[in-house]
Amino acid sequence: MTVRQIATEVLKQAGIDKPDSATLQKTQNAIDSTLRHNRGRAVEASDTYPAQWRSKGKPGIAFDL
């Protein structure tokens, strides 16, 4: 999933189905920072743009390349 897809899903689960652009951007920034901090430990990213992320515990989940 891309950072935008993850952010949209997180907001949806928080009850925000149609976030304004500022809320979406702040959420994306927080998630992107967390993913980059944990890259190689708990998550891994594809080498494409935009990067797709997955849990290292689920290597069977393919990136949508």
N, CA, C, O and CB atoms as a CASP TS submission, in Angstrom:
PFRMAT TS
TARGET T0000
AUTHOR 0000-0000-0000
METHOD Language model
MODEL 1
PARENT N/A
ATOM      1  N   MET     1       0.839  -1.171   0.000  1.00  0.00           N
ATOM      2  CA  MET     1       0.000   0.000   0.000  1.00  0.00           C
ATOM      3  C   MET     1       0.892   1.245   0.000  1.00  0.00           C
ATOM      4  O   MET     1       1.974   1.248   0.587  1.00  0.00           O
ATOM      5  CB  MET     1      -0.959  -0.008   1.217  1.00  0.00           C
ATOM      6  N   THR     2       0.430   2.275  -0.651  1.00  0.00           N
ATOM      7  CA  THR     2       1.157   3.535  -0.618  1.00  0.00           C
ATOM      8  C   THR     2       0.812   4.281   0.661  1.00  0.00           C
ATOM      9  O   THR     2      -0.148   3.934   1.349  1.00  0.00           O
ATOM     10  CB  THR     2       0.833   4.395  -1.859  1.00  0.00           C
ATOM     11  N   VAL     3       1.592   5.302   0.975  1.00  0.00           N
ATOM     12  CA  VAL     3       1.325   6.103   2.168  1.00  0.00           C
ATOM     13  C   VAL     3      -0.072   6.715   2.091  1.00  0.00           C
ATOM     14  O   VAL     3      -0.782   6.759   3.096  1.00  0.00           O
ATOM     15  CB  VAL     3       2.389   7.211   2.330  1.00  0.00           C
ATOM     16  N   ARG     4      -0.475   7.187   0.912  1.00  0.00           N
ATOM     17  CA  ARG     4      -1.806   7.781   0.752  1.00  0.00           C
ATOM     18  C   ARG     4      -2.893   6.744   1.024  1.00  0.00           C
ATOM     19  O   ARG     4      -3.879   7.046   1.696  1.00  0.00           O
ATOM     20  CB  ARG     4      -1.971   8.367  -0.667  1.00  0.00           C
ATOM     21  N   GLN     5      -2.725   5.540   0.515  1.00  0.00           N
ATOM     22  CA  GLN     5      -3.711   4.487   0.756  1.00  0.00           C
ATOM     23  C   GLN     5      -3.799   4.149   2.245  1.00  0.00           C
ATOM     24  O   GLN     5      -4.892   3.961   2.780  1.00  0.00           O
ATOM     25  CB  GLN     5      -3.356   3.228  -0.053  1.00  0.00           C
ATOM     26  N   ILE     6      -2.659   4.074   2.902  1.00  0.00           N
ATOM     27  CA  ILE     6      -2.649   3.777   4.330  1.00  0.00           C
ATOM     28  C   ILE     6      -3.326   4.909   5.095  1.00  0.00           C
ATOM     29  O   ILE     6      -4.153   4.653   5.970  1.00  0.00           O
ATOM     30  CB  ILE     6      -1.201   3.564   4.839  1.00  0.00           C
ATOM     31  N   ALA     7      -2.987   6.155   4.777  1.00  0.00           N
ATOM     32  CA  ALA     7      -3.574   7.309   5.460  1.00  0.00           C
ATOM     33  C   ALA     7      -5.083   7.354   5.270  1.00  0.00           C
ATOM     34  O   ALA     7      -5.820   7.613   6.221  1.00  0.00           O
ATOM     35  CB  ALA     7      -2.945   8.607   4.951  1.00  0.00           C
ATOM     36  N   THR     8      -5.542   7.108   4.066  1.00  0.00           N
ATOM     37  CA  THR     8      -6.980   7.118   3.790  1.00  0.00           C
ATOM     38  C   THR     8      -7.685   6.056   4.611  1.00  0.00           C
ATOM     39  O   THR     8      -8.760   6.308   5.155  1.00  0.00           O
ATOM     40  CB  THR     8      -7.249   6.896   2.295  1.00  0.00           C
ATOM     41  N   GLU     9      -7.098   4.876   4.709  1.00  0.00           N
ATOM     42  CA  GLU     9      -7.702   3.784   5.482  1.00  0.00           C
ATOM     43  C   GLU     9      -7.695   4.094   6.980  1.00  0.00           C
ATOM     44  O   GLU     9      -8.678   3.828   7.671  1.00  0.00           O
ATOM     45  CB  GLU     9      -6.955   2.466   5.215  1.00  0.00           C
ATOM     46  N   VAL    10      -6.605   4.646   7.478  1.00  0.00           N
ATOM     47  CA  VAL    10      -6.520   5.008   8.898  1.00  0.00           C
ATOM     48  C   VAL    10      -7.597   6.036   9.236  1.00  0.00           C
ATOM     49  O   VAL    10      -8.291   5.904  10.244  1.00  0.00           O
ATOM     50  CB  VAL    10      -5.110   5.567   9.244  1.00  0.00           C
ATOM     51  N   LEU    11      -7.735   7.043   8.406  1.00  0.00           N
ATOM     52  CA  LEU    11      -8.751   8.073   8.648  1.00  0.00           C
ATOM     53  C   LEU    11     -10.160   7.492   8.554  1.00  0.00           C
ATOM     54  O   LEU    11     -11.039   7.854   9.335  1.00  0.00           O
ATOM     55  CB  LEU    11      -8.593   9.227   7.648  1.00  0.00           C
ATOM     56  N   LYS    12     -10.369   6.597   7.603  1.00  0.00           N
ATOM     57  CA  LYS    12     -11.677   5.960   7.466  1.00  0.00           C
ATOM     58  C   LYS    12     -12.025   5.181   8.731  1.00  0.00           C
ATOM     59  O   LYS    12     -13.156   5.241   9.213  1.00  0.00           O
ATOM     60  CB  LYS    12     -11.701   5.027   6.238  1.00  0.00           C
ATOM     61  N   GLN    13     -11.048   4.450   9.266  1.00  0.00           N
ATOM     62  CA  GLN    13     -11.286   3.680  10.490  1.00  0.00           C
ATOM     63  C   GLN    13     -11.502   4.594  11.698  1.00  0.00           C
ATOM     64  O   GLN    13     -12.086   4.181  12.701  1.00  0.00           O
ATOM     65  CB  GLN    13     -10.110   2.736  10.755  1.00  0.00           C
ATOM     66  N   ALA    14     -11.025   5.841  11.593  1.00  0.00           N
ATOM     67  CA  ALA    14     -11.238   6.817  12.665  1.00  0.00           C
ATOM     68  C   ALA    14     -12.559   7.565  12.475  1.00  0.00           C
ATOM     69  O   ALA    14     -12.889   8.465  13.247  1.00  0.00           O
ATOM     70  CB  ALA    14     -10.070   7.816  12.718  1.00  0.00           C
ATOM     71  N   GLY    15     -13.313   7.183  11.435  1.00  0.00           N
ATOM     72  CA  GLY    15     -14.614   7.796  11.196  1.00  0.00           C
ATOM     73  C   GLY    15     -14.578   9.027  10.301  1.00  0.00           C
ATOM     74  O   GLY    15     -15.561   9.762  10.215  1.00  0.00           O
ATOM     75  N   ILE    16     -13.456   9.254   9.638  1.00  0.00           N
ATOM     76  CA  ILE    16     -13.323  10.406   8.739  1.00  0.00           C
ATOM     77  C   ILE    16     -13.273   9.877   7.309  1.00  0.00           C
ATOM     78  O   ILE    16     -12.208   9.512   6.811  1.00  0.00           O
ATOM     79  CB  ILE    16     -12.039  11.261   9.075  1.00  0.00           C
ATOM     80  N   ASP    17     -14.440   9.839   6.651  1.00  0.00           N
ATOM     81  CA  ASP    17     -14.514   9.281   5.301  1.00  0.00           C
ATOM     82  C   ASP    17     -14.025  10.244   4.219  1.00  0.00           C
ATOM     83  O   ASP    17     -13.477   9.807   3.207  1.00  0.00           O
ATOM     84  CB  ASP    17     -15.930   8.874   5.002  1.00  0.00           C
ATOM     85  N   LYS    18     -14.214  11.530   4.420  1.00  0.00           N
ATOM     86  CA  LYS    18     -13.802  12.523   3.430  1.00  0.00           C
ATOM     87  C   LYS    18     -12.979  13.611   4.118  1.00  0.00           C
ATOM     88  O   LYS    18     -13.494  14.691   4.408  1.00  0.00           O
ATOM     89  CB  LYS    18     -15.040  13.139   2.710  1.00  0.00           C
ATOM     90  N   PRO    19     -11.702  13.329   4.380  1.00  0.00           N
ATOM     91  CA  PRO    19     -10.861  14.302   5.083  1.00  0.00           C
ATOM     92  C   PRO    19     -10.537  15.507   4.197  1.00  0.00           C
ATOM     93  O   PRO    19     -10.445  15.386   2.976  1.00  0.00           O
ATOM     94  CB  PRO    19      -9.562  13.637   5.555  1.00  0.00           C
ATOM     95  N   ASP    20     -10.366  16.662   4.829  1.00  0.00           N
ATOM     96  CA  ASP    20      -9.914  17.830   4.070  1.00  0.00           C
ATOM     97  C   ASP    20      -8.444  17.622   3.727  1.00  0.00           C
ATOM     98  O   ASP    20      -7.788  16.753   4.300  1.00  0.00           O
ATOM     99  CB  ASP    20     -10.127  19.166   4.879  1.00  0.00           C
ATOM    100  N   SER    21      -7.931  18.405   2.807  1.00  0.00           N
ATOM    101  CA  SER    21      -6.572  18.177   2.310  1.00  0.00           C
ATOM    102  C   SER    21      -5.514  18.348   3.411  1.00  0.00           C
ATOM    103  O   SER    21      -4.507  17.640   3.406  1.00  0.00           O
ATOM    104  CB  SER    21      -6.275  19.134   1.157  1.00  0.00           C
ATOM    105  N   ALA    22      -5.728  19.270   4.345  1.00  0.00           N
ATOM    106  CA  ALA    22      -4.751  19.473   5.417  1.00  0.00           C
ATOM    107  C   ALA    22      -4.685  18.257   6.337  1.00  0.00           C
ATOM    108  O   ALA    22      -3.598  17.832   6.730  1.00  0.00           O
ATOM    109  CB  ALA    22      -5.100  20.728   6.229  1.00  0.00           C
ATOM    110  N   THR    23      -5.837  17.701   6.678  1.00  0.00           N
ATOM    111  CA  THR    23      -5.878  16.513   7.538  1.00  0.00           C
ATOM    112  C   THR    23      -5.222  15.328   6.845  1.00  0.00           C
ATOM    113  O   THR    23      -4.447  14.597   7.462  1.00  0.00           O
ATOM    114  CB  THR    23      -7.330  16.166   7.919  1.00  0.00           C
ATOM    115  N   LEU    24      -5.526  15.137   5.575  1.00  0.00           N
ATOM    116  CA  LEU    24      -4.923  14.038   4.823  1.00  0.00           C
ATOM    117  C   LEU    24      -3.413  14.216   4.742  1.00  0.00           C
ATOM    118  O   LEU    24      -2.672  13.249   4.918  1.00  0.00           O
ATOM    119  CB  LEU    24      -5.525  13.951   3.409  1.00  0.00           C
ATOM    120  N   GLN    25      -2.946  15.425   4.481  1.00  0.00           N
ATOM    121  CA  GLN    25      -1.506  15.673   4.366  1.00  0.00           C
ATOM    122  C   GLN    25      -0.792  15.440   5.688  1.00  0.00           C
ATOM    123  O   GLN    25       0.274  14.825   5.704  1.00  0.00           O
ATOM    124  CB  GLN    25      -1.249  17.098   3.886  1.00  0.00           C
ATOM    125  N   LYS    26      -1.347  15.911   6.791  1.00  0.00           N
ATOM    126  CA  LYS    26      -0.732  15.700   8.107  1.00  0.00           C
ATOM    127  C   LYS    26      -0.669  14.213   8.453  1.00  0.00           C
ATOM    128  O   LYS    26       0.318  13.737   9.013  1.00  0.00           O
ATOM    129  CB  LYS    26      -1.515  16.459   9.191  1.00  0.00           C
ATOM    130  N   THR    27      -1.735  13.490   8.112  1.00  0.00           N
ATOM    131  CA  THR    27      -1.770  12.052   8.382  1.00  0.00           C
ATOM    132  C   THR    27      -0.734  11.334   7.530  1.00  0.00           C
ATOM    133  O   THR    27      -0.028  10.455   8.023  1.00  0.00           O
ATOM    134  CB  THR    27      -3.177  11.479   8.114  1.00  0.00           C
ATOM    135  N   GLN    28      -0.639  11.697   6.264  1.00  0.00           N
ATOM    136  CA  GLN    28       0.348  11.091   5.375  1.00  0.00           C
ATOM    137  C   GLN    28       1.762  11.360   5.883  1.00  0.00           C
ATOM    138  O   GLN    28       2.603  10.460   5.880  1.00  0.00           O
ATOM    139  CB  GLN    28       0.184  11.625   3.941  1.00  0.00           C
ATOM    140  N   ASN    29       2.029  12.584   6.317  1.00  0.00           N
ATOM    141  CA  ASN    29       3.368  12.924   6.813  1.00  0.00           C
ATOM    142  C   ASN    29       3.733  12.091   8.029  1.00  0.00           C
ATOM    143  O   ASN    29       4.858  11.601   8.134  1.00  0.00           O
ATOM    144  CB  ASN    29       3.449  14.412   7.159  1.00  0.00           C
ATOM    145  N   ALA    30       2.795  11.929   8.945  1.00  0.00           N
ATOM    146  CA  ALA    30       3.052  11.143  10.157  1.00  0.00           C
ATOM    147  C   ALA    30       3.304   9.679   9.816  1.00  0.00           C
ATOM    148  O   ALA    30       4.216   9.057  10.361  1.00  0.00           O
ATOM    149  CB  ALA    30       1.870  11.259  11.133  1.00  0.00           C
ATOM    150  N   ILE    31       2.501   9.136   8.921  1.00  0.00           N
ATOM    151  CA  ILE    31       2.653   7.732   8.537  1.00  0.00           C
ATOM    152  C   ILE    31       3.950   7.525   7.769  1.00  0.00           C
ATOM    153  O   ILE    31       4.660   6.549   8.012  1.00  0.00           O
ATOM    154  CB  ILE    31       1.456   7.270   7.691  1.00  0.00           C
ATOM    155  N   ASP    32       4.272   8.430   6.846  1.00  0.00           N
ATOM    156  CA  ASP    32       5.501   8.321   6.071  1.00  0.00           C
ATOM    157  C   ASP    32       6.721   8.354   6.990  1.00  0.00           C
ATOM    158  O   ASP    32       7.652   7.566   6.821  1.00  0.00           O
ATOM    159  CB  ASP    32       5.583   9.450   5.034  1.00  0.00           C
ATOM    160  N   SER    33       6.712   9.253   7.947  1.00  0.00           N
ATOM    161  CA  SER    33       7.821   9.351   8.899  1.00  0.00           C
ATOM    162  C   SER    33       7.989   8.061   9.692  1.00  0.00           C
ATOM    163  O   SER    33       9.107   7.580   9.876  1.00  0.00           O
ATOM    164  CB  SER    33       7.598  10.523   9.855  1.00  0.00           C
ATOM    165  N   THR    34       6.884   7.507  10.154  1.00  0.00           N
ATOM    166  CA  THR    34       6.926   6.270  10.933  1.00  0.00           C
ATOM    167  C   THR    34       7.424   5.098  10.095  1.00  0.00           C
ATOM    168  O   THR    34       8.236   4.298  10.558  1.00  0.00           O
ATOM    169  CB  THR    34       5.543   5.955  11.499  1.00  0.00           C
ATOM    170  N   LEU    35       6.934   4.999   8.860  1.00  0.00           N
ATOM    171  CA  LEU    35       7.368   3.906   7.983  1.00  0.00           C
ATOM    172  C   LEU    35       8.861   4.005   7.686  1.00  0.00           C
ATOM    173  O   LEU    35       9.576   3.004   7.742  1.00  0.00           O
ATOM    174  CB  LEU    35       6.567   3.920   6.670  1.00  0.00           C
ATOM    175  N   ARG    36       9.328   5.206   7.370  1.00  0.00           N
ATOM    176  CA  ARG    36      10.757   5.382   7.064  1.00  0.00           C
ATOM    177  C   ARG    36      11.628   5.068   8.290  1.00  0.00           C
ATOM    178  O   ARG    36      12.711   4.498   8.160  1.00  0.00           O
ATOM    179  CB  ARG    36      11.027   6.828   6.577  1.00  0.00           C
ATOM    180  N   HIS    37      11.150   5.441   9.462  1.00  0.00           N
ATOM    181  CA  HIS    37      11.893   5.160  10.695  1.00  0.00           C
ATOM    182  C   HIS    37      12.017   3.655  10.937  1.00  0.00           C
ATOM    183  O   HIS    37      13.030   3.186  11.455  1.00  0.00           O
ATOM    184  CB  HIS    37      11.206   5.830  11.897  1.00  0.00           C
ATOM    185  N   ASN    38      10.986   2.906  10.560  1.00  0.00           N
ATOM    186  CA  ASN    38      10.963   1.457  10.804  1.00  0.00           C
ATOM    187  C   ASN    38      11.365   0.631   9.586  1.00  0.00           C
ATOM    188  O   ASN    38      11.290  -0.598   9.620  1.00  0.00           O
ATOM    189  CB  ASN    38       9.585   1.039  11.251  1.00  0.00           C
ATOM    190  N   ARG    39      11.789   1.288   8.517  1.00  0.00           N
ATOM    191  CA  ARG    39      12.187   0.581   7.299  1.00  0.00           C
ATOM    192  C   ARG    39      13.341  -0.369   7.607  1.00  0.00           C
ATOM    193  O   ARG    39      14.337   0.011   8.223  1.00  0.00           O
ATOM    194  CB  ARG    39      12.591   1.584   6.185  1.00  0.00           C
ATOM    195  N   GLY    40      13.182  -1.603   7.168  1.00  0.00           N
ATOM    196  CA  GLY    40      14.209  -2.610   7.380  1.00  0.00           C
ATOM    197  C   GLY    40      14.031  -3.392   8.670  1.00  0.00           C
ATOM    198  O   GLY    40      14.530  -4.510   8.790  1.00  0.00           O
ATOM    199  N   ARG    41      13.332  -2.824   9.627  1.00  0.00           N
ATOM    200  CA  ARG    41      13.087  -3.523  10.890  1.00  0.00           C
ATOM    201  C   ARG    41      11.728  -4.198  10.851  1.00  0.00           C
ATOM    202  O   ARG    41      11.633  -5.417  10.993  1.00  0.00           O
ATOM    203  CB  ARG    41      13.170  -2.549  12.086  1.00  0.00           C
ATOM    204  N   ALA    42      10.684  -3.417  10.660  1.00  0.00           N
ATOM    205  CA  ALA    42       9.325  -3.965  10.704  1.00  0.00           C
ATOM    206  C   ALA    42       8.626  -3.894   9.355  1.00  0.00           C
ATOM    207  O   ALA    42       7.679  -4.641   9.104  1.00  0.00           O
ATOM    208  CB  ALA    42       8.502  -3.227  11.737  1.00  0.00           C
ATOM    209  N   VAL    43       9.086  -3.003   8.489  1.00  0.00           N
ATOM    210  CA  VAL    43       8.450  -2.830   7.186  1.00  0.00           C
ATOM    211  C   VAL    43       9.504  -2.767   6.097  1.00  0.00           C
ATOM    212  O   VAL    43      10.682  -2.516   6.351  1.00  0.00           O
ATOM    213  CB  VAL    43       7.580  -1.561   7.164  1.00  0.00           C
ATOM    214  N   GLU    44       9.048  -3.002   4.883  1.00  0.00           N
ATOM    215  CA  GLU    44       9.921  -2.865   3.724  1.00  0.00           C
ATOM    216  C   GLU    44       9.146  -2.157   2.626  1.00  0.00           C
ATOM    217  O   GLU    44       7.917  -2.201   2.584  1.00  0.00           O
ATOM    218  CB  GLU    44      10.445  -4.252   3.237  1.00  0.00           C
ATOM    219  N   ALA    45       9.890  -1.501   1.735  1.00  0.00           N
ATOM    220  CA  ALA    45       9.270  -0.712   0.677  1.00  0.00           C
ATOM    221  C   ALA    45       9.731  -1.197  -0.682  1.00  0.00           C
ATOM    222  O   ALA    45      10.817  -1.756  -0.832  1.00  0.00           O
ATOM    223  CB  ALA    45       9.593   0.773   0.847  1.00  0.00           C
ATOM    224  N   SER    46       8.871  -0.968  -1.672  1.00  0.00           N
ATOM    225  CA  SER    46       9.245  -1.284  -3.050  1.00  0.00           C
ATOM    226  C   SER    46      10.223  -0.215  -3.535  1.00  0.00           C
ATOM    227  O   SER    46      10.371   0.828  -2.899  1.00  0.00           O
ATOM    228  CB  SER    46       7.982  -1.362  -3.984  1.00  0.00           C
ATOM    229  N   ASP    47      10.871  -0.466  -4.630  1.00  0.00           N
ATOM    230  CA  ASP    47      11.807   0.503  -5.204  1.00  0.00           C
ATOM    231  C   ASP    47      11.136   1.315  -6.302  1.00  0.00           C
ATOM    232  O   ASP    47      11.793   1.742  -7.251  1.00  0.00           O
ATOM    233  CB  ASP    47      13.050  -0.207  -5.759  1.00  0.00           C
ATOM    234  N   THR    48       9.838   1.527  -6.177  1.00  0.00           N
ATOM    235  CA  THR    48       9.088   2.285  -7.176  1.00  0.00           C
ATOM    236  C   THR    48       8.612   3.598  -6.571  1.00  0.00           C
ATOM    237  O   THR    48       8.709   3.807  -5.362  1.00  0.00           O
ATOM    238  CB  THR    48       7.889   1.464  -7.706  1.00  0.00           C
ATOM    239  N   TYR    49       8.097   4.480  -7.421  1.00  0.00           N
ATOM    240  CA  TYR    49       7.491   5.722  -6.938  1.00  0.00           C
ATOM    241  C   TYR    49       6.037   5.723  -7.359  1.00  0.00           C
ATOM    242  O   TYR    49       5.749   5.482  -8.531  1.00  0.00           O
ATOM    243  CB  TYR    49       8.238   6.984  -7.488  1.00  0.00           C
ATOM    244  N   PRO    50       5.118   5.982  -6.461  1.00  0.00           N
ATOM    245  CA  PRO    50       5.330   6.115  -5.032  1.00  0.00           C
ATOM    246  C   PRO    50       5.640   4.757  -4.405  1.00  0.00           C
ATOM    247  O   PRO    50       5.185   3.717  -4.880  1.00  0.00           O
ATOM    248  CB  PRO    50       4.103   6.745  -4.367  1.00  0.00           C
ATOM    249  N   ALA    51       6.407   4.791  -3.350  1.00  0.00           N
ATOM    250  CA  ALA    51       6.796   3.549  -2.678  1.00  0.00           C
ATOM    251  C   ALA    51       5.567   2.830  -2.131  1.00  0.00           C
ATOM    252  O   ALA    51       4.620   3.456  -1.654  1.00  0.00           O
ATOM    253  CB  ALA    51       7.795   3.838  -1.540  1.00  0.00           C
ATOM    254  N   GLN    52       5.605   1.530  -2.210  1.00  0.00           N
ATOM    255  CA  GLN    52       4.566   0.703  -1.603  1.00  0.00           C
ATOM    256  C   GLN    52       5.202   0.009  -0.407  1.00  0.00           C
ATOM    257  O   GLN    52       6.351  -0.429  -0.461  1.00  0.00           O
ATOM    258  CB  GLN    52       3.963  -0.341  -2.632  1.00  0.00           C
ATOM    259  N   TRP    53       4.442  -0.081   0.660  1.00  0.00           N
ATOM    260  CA  TRP    53       4.958  -0.614   1.912  1.00  0.00           C
ATOM    261  C   TRP    53       4.248  -1.898   2.294  1.00  0.00           C
ATOM    262  O   TRP    53       3.075  -2.095   1.978  1.00  0.00           O
ATOM    263  CB  TRP    53       4.816   0.410   3.022  1.00  0.00           C
ATOM    264  N   ARG    54       4.977  -2.771   2.982  1.00  0.00           N
ATOM    265  CA  ARG    54       4.378  -3.987   3.530  1.00  0.00           C
ATOM    266  C   ARG    54       5.145  -4.394   4.782  1.00  0.00           C
ATOM    267  O   ARG    54       6.286  -3.986   4.995  1.00  0.00           O
ATOM    268  CB  ARG    54       4.379  -5.140   2.479  1.00  0.00           C
ATOM    269  N   SER    55       4.507  -5.189   5.582  1.00  0.00           N
ATOM    270  CA  SER    55       5.114  -5.707   6.799  1.00  0.00           C
ATOM    271  C   SER    55       6.174  -6.742   6.434  1.00  0.00           C
ATOM    272  O   SER    55       5.974  -7.547   5.525  1.00  0.00           O
ATOM    273  CB  SER    55       4.041  -6.322   7.733  1.00  0.00           C
ATOM    274  N   LYS    56       7.280  -6.719   7.131  1.00  0.00           N
ATOM    275  CA  LYS    56       8.301  -7.740   6.894  1.00  0.00           C
ATOM    276  C   LYS    56       7.805  -9.106   7.336  1.00  0.00           C
ATOM    277  O   LYS    56       8.323 -10.132   6.896  1.00  0.00           O
ATOM    278  CB  LYS    56       9.602  -7.387   7.629  1.00  0.00           C
ATOM    279  N   GLY    57       6.804  -9.121   8.204  1.00  0.00           N
ATOM    280  CA  GLY    57       6.226 -10.381   8.662  1.00  0.00           C
ATOM    281  C   GLY    57       5.295 -11.011   7.643  1.00  0.00           C
ATOM    282  O   GLY    57       4.848 -12.143   7.828  1.00  0.00           O
ATOM    283  N   LYS    58       4.995 -10.288   6.565  1.00  0.00           N
ATOM    284  CA  LYS    58       4.097 -10.784   5.516  1.00  0.00           C
ATOM    285  C   LYS    58       4.771 -10.681   4.146  1.00  0.00           C
ATOM    286  O   LYS    58       4.243 -10.003   3.265  1.00  0.00           O
ATOM    287  CB  LYS    58       2.765  -9.992   5.521  1.00  0.00           C
ATOM    288  N   PRO    59       5.918 -11.330   3.939  1.00  0.00           N
ATOM    289  CA  PRO    59       6.612 -11.207   2.666  1.00  0.00           C
ATOM    290  C   PRO    59       5.853 -11.817   1.490  1.00  0.00           C
ATOM    291  O   PRO    59       6.179 -11.550   0.333  1.00  0.00           O
ATOM    292  CB  PRO    59       7.953 -11.845   2.772  1.00  0.00           C
ATOM    293  N   GLY    60       4.850 -12.630   1.782  1.00  0.00           N
ATOM    294  CA  GLY    60       4.052 -13.239   0.711  1.00  0.00           C
ATOM    295  C   GLY    60       3.110 -12.254   0.047  1.00  0.00           C
ATOM    296  O   GLY    60       2.577 -12.534  -1.027  1.00  0.00           O
ATOM    297  N   ILE    61       2.896 -11.101   0.674  1.00  0.00           N
ATOM    298  CA  ILE    61       2.033 -10.077   0.080  1.00  0.00           C
ATOM    299  C   ILE    61       2.858  -9.356  -0.980  1.00  0.00           C
ATOM    300  O   ILE    61       3.879  -8.742  -0.670  1.00  0.00           O
ATOM    301  CB  ILE    61       1.479  -9.067   1.170  1.00  0.00           C
ATOM    302  N   ALA    62       2.418  -9.433  -2.213  1.00  0.00           N
ATOM    303  CA  ALA    62       3.162  -8.827  -3.319  1.00  0.00           C
ATOM    304  C   ALA    62       2.896  -7.336  -3.419  1.00  0.00           C
ATOM    305  O   ALA    62       1.810  -6.862  -3.082  1.00  0.00           O
ATOM    306  CB  ALA    62       2.803  -9.505  -4.634  1.00  0.00           C
ATOM    307  N   PHE    63       3.904  -6.596  -3.888  1.00  0.00           N
ATOM    308  CA  PHE    63       3.710  -5.200  -4.185  1.00  0.00           C
ATOM    309  C   PHE    63       2.902  -5.106  -5.486  1.00  0.00           C
ATOM    310  O   PHE    63       3.048  -5.951  -6.370  1.00  0.00           O
ATOM    311  CB  PHE    63       5.078  -4.450  -4.296  1.00  0.00           C
ATOM    312  N   ASP    64       2.061  -4.089  -5.600  1.00  0.00           N
ATOM    313  CA  ASP    64       1.303  -3.865  -6.832  1.00  0.00           C
ATOM    314  C   ASP    64       2.156  -3.073  -7.800  1.00  0.00           C
ATOM    315  O   ASP    64       2.000  -1.858  -7.917  1.00  0.00           O
ATOM    316  CB  ASP    64      -0.032  -3.125  -6.547  1.00  0.00           C
ATOM    317  N   LEU    65       3.043  -3.738  -8.483  1.00  0.00           N
ATOM    318  CA  LEU    65       3.968  -3.041  -9.378  1.00  0.00           C
ATOM    319  C   LEU    65       3.383  -2.900 -10.696  1.00  0.00           C
ATOM    320  O   LEU    65       4.011  -2.338 -11.593  1.00  0.00           O
ATOM    321  CB  LEU    65       5.272  -3.737  -9.487  1.00  0.00           C
TER
END
